[in-house]
Amino acid sequence: MSYVDGFVVPVPKNKLTAYRRLARKAGKVWREHGALHYVECVADDVKAGKVTSFPQAVKLKPDEVVVFSWIVYASRRERDRVNKKVMSDPRLKMDPKDMPFDGMRMFWGGFKPMLDL
C-alpha cells in the first residue's frame, strides 16, 4: 500500500504567490524523483476551534492563511529514497529566512494509509 507525507504551514497572504511558485518547483522535483502525487491546498473553509484547529495548530496570524499539503509515494521505503534525493537536489536549496512562510510553525509527518476507497 502507498505512503503519505502530510504538511500544514501558515503562509502570509501577501506571499501566497511566492509560495505557489516554490510549491510548483518542489512538486516537480518530488515527482521527478519518484513521488506519485503532490498536492497543495489553501484553506477555504477553516475556522478557529475552541479546543484545536488548523489555525490554532500553526498559531495563525490575521494576515496569514493555512496551507495543507500531501505527497503520495508507492511505499515508506520509496518515500525514504525519494526524500533523500529531494533533500540533496540543488533546485530546492533555500535559506530559511528567504522562505515565503514561517517554517518554525510548520508541522508534518508520515502516514500509513488505513483506508483507500
N, CA, C and O atoms as a DFTB+ gen file, in Angstrom:
468 C
 N C O
     1  1       0.840      -1.176       0.000
     2  2       0.000       0.000       0.000
     3  2       0.890       1.247       0.000
     4  3       2.052       1.176       0.402
     5  1       0.369       2.358      -0.436
     6  2       1.124       3.604      -0.560
     7  2       1.511       4.190       0.802
     8  3       1.169       3.640       1.849
     9  1       2.215       5.292       0.764
    10  2       2.646       6.013       1.960
    11  2       2.456       7.496       1.685
    12  3       2.633       7.941       0.551
    13  1       2.095       8.279       2.718
    14  2       1.767       9.692       2.530
    15  2       2.532      10.559       3.529
    16  3       2.581      10.251       4.720
    17  1       3.120      11.630       3.038
    18  2       3.657      12.679       3.899
    19  2       2.647      13.814       3.894
    20  3       2.168      14.213       2.832
    21  1       2.316      14.339       5.071
    22  2       1.374      15.447       5.175
    23  2       2.046      16.648       5.817
    24  3       2.908      16.494       6.683
    25  1       1.652      17.854       5.391
    26  2       2.250      19.099       5.871
    27  2       1.163      20.136       6.118
    28  3       0.173      20.187       5.388
    29  1       1.342      20.955       7.137
    30  2       0.471      22.098       7.379
    31  2       1.389      23.279       7.690
    32  3       2.289      23.181       8.524
    33  1       1.142      24.402       6.999
    34  2       2.032      25.560       7.137
    35  2       1.231      26.863       7.051
    36  3       0.311      26.976       6.240
    37  1       1.583      27.850       7.892
    38  2       0.948      29.155       7.776
    39  2       1.703      29.976       6.719
    40  3       2.932      30.050       6.747
    41  1       0.972      30.581       5.806
    42  2       1.602      31.378       4.742
    43  2       1.004      32.790       4.765
    44  3      -0.217      32.942       4.729
    45  1       1.857      33.823       4.826
    46  2       1.320      35.182       4.744
    47  2       0.559      35.357       3.427
    48  3       1.025      34.930       2.371
    49  1      -0.606      35.983       3.500
    50  2      -1.425      36.159       2.302
    51  2      -0.670      36.895       1.200
    52  3      -0.852      36.594       0.021
    53  1       0.175      37.853       1.571
    54  2       0.922      38.600       0.557
    55  2       2.110      37.821      -0.004
    56  3       2.807      38.316      -0.889
    57  1       2.350      36.598       0.503
    58  2       3.425      35.749      -0.024
    59  2       2.870      34.475      -0.659
    60  3       3.629      33.561      -0.981
    61  1       1.560      34.411      -0.838
    62  2       0.939      33.212      -1.390
    63  2       1.396      32.942      -2.823
    64  3       1.569      31.782      -3.197
    65  1       1.594      33.968      -3.621
    66  2       2.080      33.779      -4.994
    67  2       3.498      33.210      -4.974
    68  3       3.806      32.301      -5.745
    69  1       4.357      33.728      -4.111
    70  2       5.724      33.201      -3.985
    71  2       5.691      31.763      -3.489
    72  3       6.465      30.928      -3.956
    73  1       4.796      31.468      -2.540
    74  2       4.664      30.101      -2.041
    75  2       4.222      29.169      -3.165
    76  3       4.739      28.059      -3.292
    77  1       3.269      29.615      -3.980
    78  2       2.778      28.800      -5.098
    79  2       3.922      28.484      -6.069
    80  3       4.038      27.356      -6.548
    81  1       4.762      29.480      -6.354
    82  2       5.921      29.243      -7.240
    83  2       6.859      28.193      -6.644
    84  3       7.307      27.278      -7.336
    85  1       7.149      28.339      -5.345
    86  2       8.014      27.372      -4.663
    87  2       7.377      25.988      -4.681
    88  3       8.058      24.997      -4.944
    89  1       6.081      25.910      -4.405
    90  2       5.373      24.618      -4.378
    91  2       5.378      23.961      -5.753
    92  3       5.539      22.746      -5.865
    93  1       5.201      24.763      -6.796
    94  2       5.224      24.215      -8.157
    95  2       6.597      23.594      -8.454
    96  3       6.689      22.501      -9.013
    97  1       7.653      24.306      -8.072
    98  2       9.006      23.784      -8.286
    99  2       9.238      22.539      -7.436
   100  3       9.771      21.539      -7.919
   101  1       8.834      22.605      -6.162
   102  2       9.015      21.459      -5.263
   103  2       8.255      20.241      -5.773
   104  3       8.783      19.129      -5.768
   105  1       7.012      20.450      -6.215
   106  2       6.223      19.341      -6.741
   107  2       6.876      18.687      -7.939
   108  3       6.872      17.464      -8.076
   109  1       7.439      19.518      -8.808
   110  2       8.139      18.978      -9.984
   111  2       9.334      18.127      -9.556
   112  3       9.555      17.040     -10.091
   113  1      10.097      18.627      -8.594
   114  2      11.275      17.886      -8.117
   115  2      10.853      16.578      -7.450
   116  3      11.430      15.527      -7.730
   117  1       9.854      16.634      -6.571
   118  2       9.396      15.403      -5.908
   119  2       8.914      14.377      -6.933
   120  3       9.234      13.193      -6.829
   121  1       8.152      14.831      -7.913
   122  2       7.633      13.902      -8.934
   123  2       8.774      13.323      -9.769
   124  3       8.771      12.130     -10.073
   125  1       9.749      14.152     -10.141
   126  2      10.888      13.648     -10.923
   127  2      11.656      12.579     -10.163
   128  3      12.215      11.665     -10.770
   129  1      11.687      12.686      -8.845
   130  2      12.434      11.714      -8.043
   131  2      11.593      10.508      -7.638
   132  3      12.108       9.591      -6.997
   133  1      10.295      10.488      -8.004
   134  2       9.512       9.274      -7.794
   135  2       8.224       9.408      -7.001
   136  3       7.503       8.421      -6.858
   137  1       7.901      10.589      -6.477
   138  2       6.612      10.730      -5.788
   139  2       5.493      10.495      -6.796
   140  3       5.607      10.880      -7.960
   141  1       4.420       9.865      -6.350
   142  2       3.307       9.548      -7.242
   143  2       2.332      10.709      -7.400
   144  3       1.723      10.877      -8.457
   145  1       2.186      11.512      -6.341
   146  2       1.189      12.579      -6.353
   147  2       1.654      13.671      -5.395
   148  3       2.189      13.374      -4.327
   149  1       1.454      14.927      -5.771
   150  2       1.869      16.066      -4.953
   151  2       0.729      17.075      -4.962
   152  3       0.319      17.531      -6.029
   153  1       0.206      17.434      -3.778
   154  2      -0.963      18.319      -3.691
   155  2      -0.709      19.424      -2.666
   156  3      -0.204      19.173      -1.572
   157  1      -1.072      20.657      -3.045
   158  2      -1.014      21.817      -2.139
   159  2      -2.411      22.429      -2.117
   160  3      -2.977      22.708      -3.174
   161  1      -2.970      22.640      -0.939
   162  2      -4.317      23.196      -0.796
   163  2      -4.282      24.400       0.138
   164  3      -3.617      24.375       1.174
   165  1      -5.002      25.450      -0.235
   166  2      -5.092      26.636       0.607
   167  2      -6.449      26.623       1.324
   168  3      -7.474      26.288       0.730
   169  1      -6.435      26.991       2.600
   170  2      -7.650      26.955       3.411
   171  2      -8.758      27.793       2.789
   172  3      -8.530      28.912       2.329
   173  1      -9.955      27.232       2.783
   174  2     -11.117      27.907       2.231
   175  2     -12.257      27.937       3.251
   176  3     -12.973      28.933       3.356
   177  1     -12.421      26.863       3.989
   178  2     -13.482      26.758       4.984
   179  2     -12.870      26.188       6.259
   180  3     -13.181      25.067       6.662
   181  1     -12.002      26.966       6.885
   182  2     -11.256      26.520       8.058
   183  2     -11.418      27.583       9.144
   184  3     -10.965      28.717       8.993
   185  1     -12.057      27.206      10.213
   186  2     -12.315      28.154      11.294
   187  2     -11.494      27.783      12.536
   188  3     -11.138      26.623      12.744
   189  1     -11.213      28.780      13.334
   190  2     -10.527      28.523      14.604
   191  2     -11.481      27.749      15.506
   192  3     -12.666      28.072      15.590
   193  1     -10.970      26.750      16.164
   194  2     -11.802      25.939      17.045
   195  2     -11.731      26.418      18.481
   196  3     -11.006      27.358      18.803
   197  1     -12.495      25.757      19.339
   198  2     -12.456      26.083      20.768
   199  2     -11.342      25.314      21.474
   200  3     -10.759      25.798      22.445
   201  1     -11.054      24.115      20.978
   202  2     -10.017      23.289      21.593
   203  2      -8.809      23.161      20.673
   204  3      -7.671      23.355      21.101
   205  1      -9.061      22.835      19.411
   206  2      -7.968      22.698      18.450
   207  2      -8.499      22.936      17.046
   208  3      -9.696      22.801      16.792
   209  1      -7.603      23.290      16.142
   210  2      -7.975      23.532      14.754
   211  2      -6.695      23.769      13.958
   212  3      -5.615      23.904      14.532
   213  1      -6.824      23.817      12.644
   214  2      -5.667      24.143      11.814
   215  2      -5.104      25.519      12.179
   216  3      -3.893      25.635      12.370
   217  1      -5.931      26.568      12.284
   218  2      -5.380      27.878      12.643
   219  2      -4.654      27.874      13.991
   220  3      -3.601      28.494      14.135
   221  1      -5.217      27.180      14.966
   222  2      -4.567      27.127      16.279
   223  2      -3.262      26.335      16.217
   224  3      -2.286      26.688      16.879
   225  1      -3.246      25.285      15.438
   226  2      -2.061      24.433      15.372
   227  2      -0.835      25.170      14.844
   228  3       0.289      24.878      15.251
   229  1      -1.049      26.127      13.937
   230  2       0.079      26.877      13.366
   231  2       0.188      28.284      13.950
   232  3       0.996      29.087      13.484
   233  1      -0.625      28.587      14.973
   234  2      -0.648      29.923      15.584
   235  2      -0.848      30.983      14.508
   236  3      -0.086      31.944      14.401
   237  1      -1.895      30.777      13.715
   238  2      -2.192      31.624      12.565
   239  2      -2.375      33.082      12.958
   240  3      -3.070      33.402      13.923
   241  1      -1.739      33.955      12.193
   242  2      -1.866      35.396      12.388
   243  2      -2.953      35.917      11.443
   244  3      -3.272      35.255      10.455
   245  1      -3.524      37.091      11.727
   246  2      -4.626      37.614      10.899
   247  2      -4.295      37.785       9.415
   248  3      -5.193      37.704       8.577
   249  1      -3.042      38.016       9.079
   250  2      -2.657      38.236       7.683
   251  2      -2.145      36.963       7.006
   252  3      -1.489      37.034       5.967
   253  1      -2.444      35.796       7.593
   254  2      -1.962      34.519       7.060
   255  2      -3.118      33.601       6.694
   256  3      -4.266      33.821       7.080
   257  1      -2.774      32.561       5.934
   258  2      -3.726      31.525       5.558
   259  2      -3.030      30.172       5.759
   260  3      -1.811      30.065       5.627
   261  1      -3.819      29.149       6.078
   262  2      -3.274      27.801       6.270
   263  2      -3.164      27.094       4.918
   264  3      -4.083      27.144       4.100
   265  1      -2.034      26.440       4.702
   266  2      -1.848      25.586       3.530
   267  2      -1.663      24.155       4.037
   268  3      -0.860      23.891       4.932
   269  1      -2.426      23.247       3.443
   270  2      -2.394      21.825       3.789
   271  2      -1.922      21.086       2.539
   272  3      -2.477      21.270       1.455
   273  1      -0.904      20.259       2.693
   274  2      -0.282      19.600       1.538
   275  2      -0.023      18.133       1.834
   276  3       0.106      17.722       2.987
   277  1       0.049      17.352       0.760
   278  2       0.457      15.961       0.933
   279  2       1.154      15.456      -0.315
   280  3       0.947      15.941      -1.427
   281  1       1.992      14.457      -0.074
   282  2       2.750      13.800      -1.143
   283  2       2.525      12.303      -0.988
   284  3       2.620      11.768       0.117
   285  1       2.229      11.633      -2.083
   286  2       1.966      10.189      -2.059
   287  2       3.134       9.453      -2.709
   288  3       3.660       9.868      -3.742
   289  1       3.520       8.356      -2.078
   290  2       4.617       7.510      -2.556
   291  2       4.109       6.067      -2.672
   292  3       3.059       5.725      -2.127
   293  1       4.845       5.251      -3.367
   294  2       4.462       3.846      -3.518
   295  2       4.564       3.086      -2.195
   296  3       3.804       2.146      -1.965
   297  1       5.501       3.484      -1.319
   298  2       5.720       2.788      -0.051
   299  2       6.560       3.681       0.866
   300  3       7.077       4.711       0.435
   301  1       6.690       3.287       2.109
   302  2       7.548       4.020       3.056
   303  2       8.995       3.972       2.571
   304  3       9.715       4.969       2.626
   305  1       9.399       2.821       2.104
   306  2      10.774       2.675       1.603
   307  2      11.014       3.622       0.420
   308  3      12.055       4.273       0.335
   309  1      10.041       3.687      -0.484
   310  2      10.152       4.574      -1.641
   311  2      10.145       6.034      -1.180
   312  3      10.879       6.853      -1.733
   313  1       9.339       6.368      -0.187
   314  2       9.330       7.733       0.355
   315  2      10.697       8.115       0.902
   316  3      11.184       9.218       0.656
   317  1      11.313       7.207       1.641
   318  2      12.634       7.499       2.197
   319  2      13.668       7.695       1.082
   320  3      14.527       8.572       1.176
   321  1      13.584       6.888       0.041
   322  2      14.506       7.019      -1.092
   323  2      14.281       8.350      -1.813
   324  3      15.235       9.074      -2.096
   325  1      13.027       8.668      -2.105
   326  2      12.689       9.904      -2.813
   327  2      13.125      11.118      -1.992
   328  3      13.761      12.028      -2.524
   329  1      12.788      11.139      -0.707
   330  2      13.120      12.297       0.119
   331  2      14.624      12.510       0.241
   332  3      15.087      13.649       0.310
   333  1      15.377      11.436       0.268
   334  2      16.838      11.566       0.311
   335  2      17.329      12.293      -0.943
   336  3      18.184      13.174      -0.860
   337  1      16.788      11.922      -2.095
   338  2      17.169      12.582      -3.352
   339  2      16.698      14.031      -3.393
   340  3      17.433      14.920      -3.823
   341  1      15.469      14.260      -2.943
   342  2      14.928      15.625      -2.951
   343  2      15.757      16.539      -2.061
   344  3      16.069      17.666      -2.448
   345  1      16.114      16.069      -0.883
   346  2      16.862      16.903       0.061
   347  2      18.252      17.258      -0.448
   348  3      18.835      18.248      -0.006
   349  1      18.784      16.477      -1.361
   350  2      20.106      16.804      -1.920
   351  2      19.998      17.468      -3.291
   352  3      21.022      17.763      -3.908
   353  1      18.789      17.707      -3.777
   354  2      18.601      18.334      -5.087
   355  2      18.875      19.841      -4.974
   356  3      18.217      20.528      -4.193
   357  1      19.831      20.354      -5.741
   358  2      20.203      21.774      -5.634
   359  2      19.088      22.741      -6.033
   360  3      19.151      23.921      -5.685
   361  1      18.081      22.273      -6.748
   362  2      16.987      23.161      -7.149
   363  2      16.129      23.610      -5.967
   364  3      15.404      24.599      -6.069
   365  1      16.209      22.892      -4.850
   366  2      15.380      23.244      -3.689
   367  2      16.183      23.789      -2.522
   368  3      15.647      23.924      -1.422
   369  1      17.440      24.102      -2.730
   370  2      18.241      24.669      -1.655
   371  2      17.795      26.105      -1.416
   372  3      17.927      26.964      -2.288
   373  1      17.264      26.352      -0.219
   374  2      16.806      27.698       0.121
   375  2      17.253      28.057       1.527
   376  3      17.346      27.200       2.405
   377  1      17.523      29.317       1.719
   378  2      17.834      29.841       3.034
   379  2      16.512      30.005       3.785
   380  3      15.591      30.630       3.257
   381  1      16.390      29.460       5.008
   382  2      15.119      29.564       5.740
   383  2      14.595      30.993       5.852
   384  3      13.381      31.195       5.874
   385  1      15.471      31.979       5.923
   386  2      14.985      33.360       6.049
   387  2      14.416      33.888       4.732
   388  3      13.780      34.942       4.717
   389  1      14.638      33.167       3.619
   390  2      14.082      33.563       2.328
   391  2      12.796      32.813       1.977
   392  3      12.193      33.063       0.933
   393  1      12.380      31.900       2.846
   394  2      11.178      31.112       2.568
   395  2       9.934      32.009       2.684
   396  3       9.911      32.925       3.506
   397  1       8.910      31.752       1.872
   398  2       7.694      32.573       1.931
   399  2       6.718      32.119       3.027
   400  3       5.506      32.277       2.881
   401  1       7.238      31.562       4.107
   402  2       6.418      31.119       5.241
   403  2       7.314      30.952       6.454
   404  3       8.539      30.956       6.335
   405  1       6.703      30.806       7.615
   406  2       7.438      30.604       8.862
   407  2       7.573      29.106       9.118
   408  3       6.642      28.462       9.602
   409  1       8.730      28.565       8.789
   410  2       8.968      27.131       8.943
   411  2       8.928      26.645      10.386
   412  3       8.759      25.450      10.633
   413  1       9.082      27.558      11.341
   414  2       9.035      27.161      12.751
   415  2       7.621      26.791      13.185
   416  3       7.447      26.104      14.192
   417  1       6.600      27.239      12.435
   418  2       5.219      26.915      12.784
   419  2       4.622      25.874      11.849
   420  3       3.427      25.587      11.917
   421  1       5.441      25.315      10.987
   422  2       5.016      24.256      10.076
   423  2       5.051      22.925      10.831
   424  3       5.910      22.713      11.687
   425  1       4.112      22.032      10.510
   426  2       4.234      20.682      11.064
   427  2       3.949      19.661       9.973
   428  3       3.250      19.954       9.002
   429  1       4.496      18.460      10.140
   430  2       4.432      17.442       9.104
   431  2       4.601      16.066       9.723
   432  3       4.958      15.930      10.893
   433  1       4.341      15.059       8.923
   434  2       4.542      13.693       9.376
   435  2       4.246      12.704       8.272
   436  3       3.615      13.043       7.271
   437  1       4.707      11.471       8.461
   438  2       4.467      10.386       7.513
   439  2       3.325       9.506       7.998
   440  3       3.192       9.244       9.194
   441  1       2.501       9.053       7.056
   442  2       1.302       8.302       7.401
   443  2       1.150       7.048       6.544
   444  3       1.370       7.069       5.333
   445  1       0.764       5.947       7.210
   446  2       0.382       4.727       6.511
   447  2      -1.114       4.792       6.250
   448  3      -1.892       4.935       7.193
   449  1      -1.531       4.691       5.010
   450  2      -2.979       4.706       4.753
   451  2      -3.672       3.565       5.497
   452  3      -3.184       2.436       5.539
   453  1      -4.812       3.893       6.076
   454  2      -5.612       2.908       6.795
   455  2      -6.776       2.449       5.940
   456  3      -7.262       1.328       6.085
   457  1      -7.223       3.328       5.042
   458  2      -8.358       3.025       4.183
   459  2      -8.210       3.850       2.912
   460  3      -7.915       5.043       2.977
   461  1      -8.409       3.232       1.772
   462  2      -8.297       3.927       0.491
   463  2      -9.422       3.420      -0.396
   464  3      -9.343       2.323      -0.948
   465  1     -10.477       4.231      -0.530
   466  2     -11.652       3.797      -1.287
   467  2     -11.638       4.321      -2.697
   468  3     -12.558       4.047      -3.467
